[in-house]
Amino acid sequence: VQFVESGGGLVQPGGSLRLSCAASGFTFSDYPMNWHRQPPPGNEREWVASITDSGSITYYTDSVKGRFTISRDNAKNMVYLEMTNLRPEDTAIYFCYGRGTWGQGTKVTVSS
C-alpha cells in the first residue's frame, strides 16, 4: 500500500490549492479515504476530511467546512483535497491516509 501526495506550496491568504493523492497497492475503490494535517512543530496531527469508498458521502472538521472539498476518482486511484479561502492557520503538512497507511505528506504554507 502506498500513497503519494502532491500539490502543496506557498499561497497567500484567501488563495486556493488542490492537493492530490495517488494510491497504489490495494483495491482503492473498496476503502474510504482521509486527509489529515500536522501544523508546524509542536502540534498534533489532526483529521481534516473523509470520503466514503464510493465517494457519495463526505465529512469535514468544522474549521474547513465550506472551504475545503474532498473528492476521489476510483478509476484513477486518486483522492483530492480542494482548498479555497486559505488562512494562515491552514499552514501544515497534509497527509493522505487510508487502509491504515500514511502518505509522506505535502507541505502547505499560507502566508503573505
N, C-alpha and C positions, 0 to 999 in steps of 0.2 A: 504494500500500500504506500502510495506516495502522493504528496500534494506540492505543487509549485505555484507560489503566489507571484503576481506581478502587478504593476500599475501604480505603485506608490511614488511619492515625490514631494516636492515643496509646492505649496499652493497658498495663495493669500486668503485671509478670512473672507467668507462669502463665496469662495470658489468651489469647484467640483472636481472630483476624481472618480474613476471607475477602476476598482480592483478586480482582478481575475484570479481564479484558482484552477489549475489544470490537475485533474485527478487521474490516477492510473493504478493498476494492480488489483482491482476488485470490480464487482458489478455495481457501477456507480448509481444506477437508477434504483437500486434496492435500498439505498440508505439516505436518511436525512443528512443535511449538511449545515455547518455553522461557521460564523465568523466571530472571532474573539479579538480583543486588542489588549496590549500592555503599554500603558503610558510610561513616560520617562522613568528611569531607575528609581526604585523605592516604592513603586506602586504595583499592586497585584494585577494579574491578567483578569480581564472581565469579558463576559459574554456580550455580544453586540446584536446578533441576529441569527435566526434559524429558518430553514426551509424544509418542508417535508419531501419525501422521496419523489413524489410526482410533481412537486412544485406548486401544488394547489393551495397550500397554507403557509403563511409566513408569520414570524414572531420577531419582535424588536424590544430592546431595552428602551425604557422611557426616554432617555436622553437623545435618542436618534430617531424616534418616531416622527414621521412626516418629512424627514431629511434624507434618510438612507433607504435604499431598496435592495433587498436580496433577491436574486433570481438564479435560475440554472438552465442549462441546455444539456439534457441527458444524451442527446445524440452526439455531442462533442465532449462529454465528460467534463463539463465546465460549470463552475459556480462563480457568481459575480456579486460585487457589492458596489452599487451606485451611490455615491455620496455627494450631496449637494448642500449648499449653505454651510460650508465647513466653518468650524470655530477653532480657536487655539486649543481648547480643551479636547478636541478630537485628535490632537497630536499623539501618536502611538505607533507601535509596531502592530500590524494587523495580521492575524493568523487564520488560516483555513483549518477547520477541524471536522473530522468525520471518522466513523468506524474506529474510534479510539486512537487516532493518529493525528499528529500536528504537522502542518507545513513549517517551512523555515521562516516565514514572515516576510512582510514588505513594509517599509517604513513610510509613514505619512507625517509630514510636518506642515502645520498650518501657522503661518507667520507672515507678517507684513515686512 
